[in-house]
Amino acid sequence: MPGNGYQNSPTIATVVITLTRTTTINKAVRRMKHDI
């Protein structure tokens, strides 16, 4: 069971990182469109 929780941790971290990157990219794209 401890090993199971350990496997889930990196997965959750990867999802959080992916969401953060997506949000950052979306913000950057909106700024670029707004500047143009």
C-alpha positions as CSV (number, residue, x, y, z in Angstrom):
1,M,0.0,0.0,0.0
2,P,2.8,2.6,0.8
3,G,4.3,1.9,-2.7
4,N,0.9,2.6,-4.2
5,G,0.7,6.1,-2.7
6,Y,4.2,6.8,-3.8
7,Q,3.3,6.0,-7.4
8,N,0.3,8.4,-7.3
9,S,2.5,11.3,-6.0
10,P,4.6,11.8,-9.1
11,T,1.5,11.5,-11.2
12,I,-0.3,14.3,-9.3
13,A,2.8,16.4,-9.5
14,T,3.0,15.9,-13.2
15,V,-0.6,16.9,-13.7
16,V,-0.1,20.1,-11.5
17,I,3.0,21.0,-13.5
18,T,1.2,20.5,-16.8
19,L,-1.8,22.6,-15.7
20,T,0.6,25.4,-14.5
21,R,2.4,25.4,-17.9
22,T,-0.8,25.4,-19.8
23,T,-2.1,28.3,-17.8
24,T,1.2,30.2,-18.2
25,I,1.1,29.6,-22.0
26,N,-2.5,30.7,-22.3
27,K,-1.7,33.9,-20.4
28,A,1.3,34.6,-22.7
29,V,-0.9,34.0,-25.8
30,R,-3.6,36.3,-24.6
31,R,-0.9,39.1,-23.9
32,M,0.5,38.6,-27.4
33,K,-2.9,38.9,-29.0
34,H,-3.8,41.9,-26.8
35,D,-0.6,43.7,-27.8
36,I,-1.3,43.1,-31.5
